């Protein structure tokens, strides 16, 4: 019976995902392509389809990373950007933009996406170094906050030195799905498959951690090593998503909450549903962003911030203070 409920919920999420991908392929800022499929093949398959798939995969990566972060730190307000990945990615983009005028071949080779990915990983590594390792979740979380502040100051310095870069950096901060292409989709698809498989395999660690760290250690699990793997998956998933879409707000925070009631409290199911929920949330937001004021498109990060913020406000109104969501 429980397995049937799980399959029904999983099927519902997959069907909703497929419907949104179809809408994303057919709808755009120039209108719908219901009766001109043959004439609009370039728009459909070279622009809208990779954009829709890319938005879904980026949201899935952020949803998975958010589910890991909230379970790993046992904090319902944890999100993928807490370990300094967001500020690091922004610093990477700012560095590439700031020094691109030098014309060095290695800077051109890295590109904005590569700079964002490297910056995100540097932010997480800096948090690990400041925390003195990965053994204490609380220390690691606090270190991530400190690193985010430091890297944020460095980003402000870039915009002070090069004020002409402010608009480009702001576009990255607000999130952007308009430049997604097939190579980016392939990268995110491979990263998502790897991260999801590894996370599902070691998800029993998160079940044990939910009972308390002392209890988890008493079960004989290699807790420190598995925590390091989870932090690595968190960094990889966040870095890949941020490198392609910029700093999309609230997806990693809201997606695990959206599916928590239907996951049944099992971490493996929670991570899988958080992944699907993140993809649905970001793709839905992208559809709103491209059609709400068509032909003008608004940054998708604004839509996710509004939708995610409203949902969390409703959640706070319904849940008792200090209670579990």
C-alpha positions as CSV (number, residue, x, y, z in Angstrom):
1,X,0.0,0.0,0.0
2,X,2.8,2.4,0.9
3,X,4.6,1.6,-2.3
4,X,1.5,2.3,-4.3
5,X,1.2,5.7,-2.6
6,X,4.8,6.5,-3.4
7,X,4.4,5.5,-7.1
8,X,1.2,7.6,-7.4
9,X,3.0,10.7,-5.9
10,X,6.0,10.1,-8.1
11,X,3.9,9.7,-11.2
12,X,2.0,12.9,-10.4
13,X,5.2,14.9,-10.1
14,X,6.6,13.4,-13.3
15,X,3.4,14.0,-15.2
16,X,3.4,17.6,-14.0
17,X,7.0,18.0,-15.0
18,X,6.3,16.7,-18.5
19,X,3.3,19.0,-18.9
20,X,5.4,22.0,-17.9
21,X,8.2,21.0,-20.3
22,X,5.6,20.8,-23.1
23,X,4.3,24.3,-22.2
24,X,7.8,25.6,-22.0
25,X,8.5,24.4,-25.5
26,X,5.3,25.8,-26.9
27,X,5.1,29.1,-25.0
28,X,7.4,32.1,-25.3
29,X,7.6,35.8,-25.1
30,X,6.6,35.9,-28.8
31,X,3.5,33.9,-28.2
32,X,2.4,30.3,-28.6
33,X,3.3,28.0,-31.4
34,X,0.3,25.7,-31.5
35,X,-0.3,25.5,-35.2
36,X,3.1,26.4,-36.7
37,X,5.3,23.5,-35.4
38,X,6.9,23.0,-38.8
39,X,7.6,26.7,-39.4
40,X,9.0,27.3,-35.9
41,X,11.4,24.3,-35.5
42,X,14.4,26.5,-34.8
43,X,12.6,28.5,-32.1
44,X,11.1,25.3,-30.6
45,X,14.0,23.0,-30.6
46,X,17.0,25.3,-30.5
47,X,15.7,28.0,-28.1
48,X,12.7,27.1,-26.1
49,X,13.3,23.3,-25.5
50,X,16.9,23.7,-24.2
51,X,15.8,26.7,-22.1
52,X,12.9,24.7,-20.6
53,X,15.0,21.6,-20.0
54,X,17.9,23.8,-18.6
55,X,15.5,25.6,-16.2
56,X,14.1,22.3,-15.0
57,X,17.5,20.7,-14.5
58,X,18.9,23.8,-12.7
59,X,15.8,23.8,-10.4
60,X,16.2,20.1,-9.8
61,X,19.9,20.6,-8.8
62,X,19.0,23.4,-6.5
63,X,16.1,21.4,-5.0
64,X,18.3,18.5,-4.4
65,X,21.0,20.7,-2.9
66,X,18.4,22.4,-0.7
67,X,17.1,19.0,0.6
68,X,20.6,17.9,1.4
69,X,21.4,21.2,3.2
70,X,18.2,21.2,5.3
71,X,18.7,17.5,6.3
72,X,22.5,17.8,6.9
73,X,22.3,20.9,9.1
74,X,18.9,19.9,10.5
75,X,17.7,23.4,9.8
76,X,14.5,24.0,7.8
77,X,15.8,27.5,6.7
78,X,19.1,26.1,5.3
79,X,19.5,26.6,1.5
80,X,22.2,25.7,-1.0
81,X,23.9,29.1,-0.8
82,X,24.7,29.0,2.9
83,X,28.2,27.6,2.4
84,X,29.5,30.6,0.5
85,X,28.7,29.1,-3.0
86,X,26.6,32.1,-4.0
87,X,29.1,34.8,-3.1
88,X,31.9,32.6,-4.5
89,X,30.0,32.3,-7.8
90,X,29.4,36.0,-8.0
91,X,33.0,36.7,-7.2
92,X,34.0,34.3,-10.0
93,X,31.7,36.1,-12.5
94,X,33.0,39.5,-11.3
95,X,36.6,38.4,-11.7
96,X,36.1,37.2,-15.3
97,X,34.2,40.4,-16.2
98,X,36.7,42.6,-14.5
99,X,39.8,41.1,-16.1
100,X,38.3,40.2,-19.4
101,X,39.7,43.4,-21.0
102,X,43.3,41.9,-20.5
103,X,42.6,39.6,-23.3
104,X,44.3,36.6,-21.7
105,X,43.4,33.3,-23.5
106,X,42.9,31.5,-20.2
107,X,40.3,34.0,-19.1
108,X,38.4,33.6,-22.4
109,X,38.7,29.8,-22.1
110,X,37.1,29.8,-18.6
111,X,34.2,32.0,-19.5
112,X,31.4,33.3,-17.2
113,X,30.0,29.8,-16.6
114,X,33.3,28.4,-15.7
115,X,34.1,31.4,-13.5
116,X,30.9,31.0,-11.6
117,X,31.4,27.3,-11.1
118,X,35.0,27.7,-9.9
119,X,34.0,30.6,-7.6
120,X,31.2,28.5,-6.1
121,X,33.6,25.6,-5.3
122,X,36.1,28.1,-3.9
123,X,33.5,29.5,-1.6
124,X,32.6,26.0,-0.2
125,X,36.3,25.1,0.2
126,X,37.0,28.3,2.0
127,X,34.1,27.5,4.4
128,X,35.5,24.0,5.0
129,X,39.0,25.5,5.7
130,X,37.6,28.1,8.1
131,X,35.5,25.4,9.9
132,X,38.6,23.3,10.3
133,X,36.9,20.4,8.4
134,X,33.5,18.9,8.1
135,X,33.0,17.2,11.5
136,X,30.9,19.9,13.0
137,X,27.8,20.9,11.0
138,X,27.1,24.0,13.2
139,X,30.7,25.2,12.8
140,X,30.6,24.6,9.1
141,X,27.3,26.5,8.8
142,X,28.7,29.5,10.7
143,X,31.8,29.5,8.6
144,X,29.7,29.6,5.4
145,X,28.0,32.7,6.7
146,X,31.3,34.4,7.4
147,X,32.8,33.5,4.0
148,X,29.7,34.8,2.3
149,X,30.1,38.2,4.0
150,X,33.8,38.3,3.1
151,X,33.3,37.3,-0.5
152,X,30.3,39.7,-0.7
153,X,32.6,42.6,0.3
154,X,35.0,41.5,-2.5
155,X,32.1,41.6,-4.9
156,X,31.3,45.1,-3.8
157,X,34.9,46.1,-4.4
158,X,34.7,44.9,-8.0
159,X,31.6,47.0,-8.7
160,X,33.4,50.0,-7.0
161,X,36.4,49.6,-9.2
162,X,34.4,48.9,-12.4
163,X,31.0,50.5,-12.0
164,X,30.3,49.6,-15.7
165,X,30.1,46.0,-14.6
166,X,27.2,46.6,-12.2
167,X,24.4,45.8,-14.8
168,X,26.1,42.5,-15.8
169,X,26.6,41.4,-12.3
170,X,23.1,42.4,-11.3
171,X,21.7,40.3,-14.2
172,X,23.6,37.3,-12.8
173,X,22.4,38.0,-9.2
174,X,18.7,38.1,-10.4
175,X,18.9,34.8,-12.3
176,X,18.7,34.4,-16.0
177,X,17.5,31.5,-18.2
178,X,17.5,33.2,-21.5
179,X,21.0,32.1,-22.4
180,X,20.6,28.4,-21.7
181,X,21.7,26.1,-24.6
182,X,22.2,22.4,-25.3
183,X,25.8,22.2,-24.0
184,X,24.6,23.7,-20.7
185,X,21.7,21.3,-20.6
186,X,24.0,18.3,-21.1
187,X,26.3,19.5,-18.3
188,X,23.5,19.9,-15.9
189,X,21.9,16.6,-16.9
190,X,25.1,14.7,-16.2
191,X,25.7,16.5,-12.9
192,X,22.1,15.9,-11.8
193,X,22.3,12.2,-12.6
194,X,25.5,11.8,-10.7
195,X,24.5,13.9,-7.7
196,X,21.1,12.3,-7.4
197,X,22.4,8.7,-7.5
198,X,25.1,9.4,-4.9
199,X,22.7,11.2,-2.7
200,X,20.1,8.5,-2.8
201,X,22.7,5.8,-2.1
202,X,24.0,7.5,1.1
203,X,20.6,8.9,2.2
204,X,20.5,6.6,5.2
205,X,23.1,8.8,6.7
206,X,20.6,11.7,6.7
207,X,18.0,9.4,8.3
208,X,20.5,8.6,11.1
209,X,21.4,12.3,11.5
210,X,17.8,13.1,12.0
211,X,17.9,11.1,15.2
212,X,20.9,13.1,16.5
213,X,24.6,12.9,15.9
214,X,25.4,10.7,18.9
215,X,22.7,8.2,17.8
216,X,24.0,8.2,14.2
217,X,27.6,7.5,15.4
218,X,26.3,4.6,17.6
219,X,24.9,2.9,14.5
220,X,28.4,2.5,13.2
221,X,28.1,4.7,10.2
222,X,31.3,6.4,8.9
223,X,29.6,9.7,9.6
224,X,32.5,12.1,8.9
225,X,33.3,10.6,5.5
226,X,29.7,10.5,4.5
227,X,29.2,14.1,5.6
228,X,32.1,15.1,3.4
229,X,30.5,13.4,0.4
230,X,27.2,15.1,1.1
231,X,28.9,18.5,1.3
232,X,30.7,17.7,-2.0
233,X,27.4,16.8,-3.7
234,X,25.9,20.0,-2.3
235,X,28.7,22.1,-3.7
236,X,28.7,20.3,-7.1
237,X,24.9,20.6,-7.6
238,X,24.8,24.2,-6.5
239,X,27.9,25.2,-8.6
240,X,26.5,23.6,-11.8
241,X,23.1,25.3,-11.4
242,X,24.5,28.7,-10.5
243,X,27.0,28.6,-13.4
244,X,24.2,28.2,-15.9
245,X,21.3,30.3,-14.5
246,X,22.9,32.7,-11.9
247,X,21.7,33.2,-8.4
248,X,18.1,32.0,-8.6
249,X,16.5,32.8,-5.2
250,X,14.4,30.6,-2.9
251,X,14.2,27.5,-5.1
252,X,16.6,25.5,-3.0
253,X,14.9,26.7,0.2
254,X,11.3,26.3,-0.9
255,X,11.4,23.1,-2.9
256,X,12.0,20.8,0.1
257,X,9.2,22.4,2.0
258,X,6.8,22.0,-1.0
259,X,7.2,18.2,-1.0
260,X,7.9,17.5,2.7
261,X,4.3,16.5,3.5
262,X,4.1,14.0,0.7
263,X,7.5,12.4,1.3
264,X,6.5,10.7,4.5
265,X,9.6,11.7,6.4
266,X,11.9,9.3,4.6
267,X,15.1,11.1,3.5
268,X,15.5,9.1,0.2
269,X,12.0,10.0,-0.9
270,X,12.5,13.6,0.4
271,X,15.6,14.1,-1.7
272,X,14.0,12.6,-4.8
273,X,10.8,14.7,-4.4
274,X,12.9,17.8,-3.6
275,X,14.7,17.3,-6.9
276,X,11.5,17.1,-8.8
277,X,9.9,19.9,-6.9
278,X,12.8,22.2,-7.6
279,X,12.6,21.6,-11.3
280,X,8.8,22.2,-11.3
281,X,9.2,25.4,-9.3
282,X,11.9,26.9,-11.5
283,X,10.3,25.9,-14.8
284,X,7.0,27.3,-13.6
285,X,8.7,30.6,-12.6
286,X,10.4,30.7,-16.0
287,X,7.1,30.3,-17.8
288,X,5.7,33.2,-15.8
289,X,8.8,35.3,-16.3
290,X,8.6,35.0,-20.1
291,X,4.8,35.4,-20.5
292,X,3.6,37.7,-17.8
293,X,4.7,40.9,-19.5
294,X,5.4,39.5,-23.0
295,X,7.2,40.4,-25.1
296,X,9.2,41.8,-22.2
297,X,10.9,39.1,-20.1
298,X,11.6,39.7,-16.4
299,X,14.5,37.9,-14.5
300,X,13.3,34.5,-13.3
301,X,14.9,35.2,-9.9
302,X,12.4,37.9,-9.2
303,X,9.5,35.4,-9.8
304,X,11.0,32.7,-7.7
305,X,11.7,35.2,-4.9
306,X,8.0,36.3,-4.9
307,X,6.6,32.7,-5.2
308,X,9.0,31.2,-2.7
309,X,8.6,34.1,-0.3
310,X,4.8,34.0,-0.4
311,X,4.8,30.2,0.2
312,X,7.2,30.5,3.2
313,X,5.0,33.2,4.7
314,X,2.0,31.0,4.3
315,X,3.9,28.2,5.9
316,X,4.9,30.3,8.8
317,X,1.3,31.4,9.3
318,X,0.1,27.8,9.4
319,X,2.9,26.3,11.5
320,X,3.2,27.1,15.2
321,X,6.2,29.1,16.3
322,X,9.1,26.8,16.8
323,X,7.2,23.8,15.5
324,X,8.1,21.4,12.7
325,X,7.0,22.3,9.2
